[in-house]
Amino acid sequence: MKKIALFLYGLVLFITSSCNNTIVIDDFESGTFNKWKIEGNAFGSFPAEGRYAGPKEIEGVLGRYLASSFHGGENSEGQLTSEEFKIKRDYINFLMGGGSQPGTYIELLVEGNSIYISYPPDESEGLEWFTWEVKEYKGRKATIRIVDNQTGPGGYILVDQIEMDNSQKGERIHEYELPFDIFRKYLLFPIEENAEETNLYIKAEGEVVSPVFKIKLAQRKVDYWISMDMEKYWGQNISLLLENVKKSDLGYRLIKQSDTPDMESN
């Protein structure tokens, strides 16, 4: 009986360990792009040597190699498309840096449908963890594209250590939704002049119902407040969709409803 109990205990530990193990999609340490289809000339024929893969010294590289579209400089264009893989964990984590431009991004496609697109948040040679939540897609087939369709200053992207895991490594929250039952005329937003700009949308009944608003939502301090007229949504349940915020940011937690368009009256 004791042997059976020990066997079952070991089996549970094995299953738990197996479910929590990180699955590396690619860390580029093979020194090849043998798991990727190469298009254009931005990424070259092989991964770049880590610390010197961009216009300045790169920080945060894990290992020796990474994917860099700085091959040929900021005016080169191209993309990498991964082999198809099955999603087996709750999250996909990856390191990213580079120029903050609309033509440089990394994209997750599930069975051919675009699910996530993430851009380098600001021009930086420091790699930062990003995370996509993929729980609802477990068991389905996916591919990843790393794209550089941008020429000129900031026209490059750096990507390293793409992996599946059951824990979230990224500090950034991609497409964060903040729900509100609208019962006042205005929403007030805390602004920080030096904060990174993010895109803001309004969703109602699961659909985006507004144009994109670009906003410098406060990260560490509030310099001033701005208001948004919400009278047309009175009595409705809506969500604010923030394209890119950090869990440590101050601003998204301070957004509030108001009867007046200025903070001084509250």
Salt bridges, closest charged atoms under 4 A:
GLU49 OE2 - ARG64 NH2 2.98
GLU57 OE2 - ARG51 NH2 2.00
ASP90 OD1 - LYS138 NZ 3.10
GLU107 OE1 - ARG145 NH2 2.57
GLU111 OE1 - ARG140 NH2 3.27
GLU128 OE2 - ARG172 NE 2.62
GLU163 OE2 - LYS169 NZ 2.67
GLU175 OE2 - HIS174 NE2 3.74
GLU177 OE2 - LYS203 NZ 2.90
GLU192 OE2 - ARG220 NH2 3.42
GLU196 OE1 - ARG172 NH2 3.10
ASP223 OD1 - LYS221 NZ 2.41
GLU231 OE1 - LYS185 NZ 3.77
ASP259 OD1 - ARG184 NE 3.96
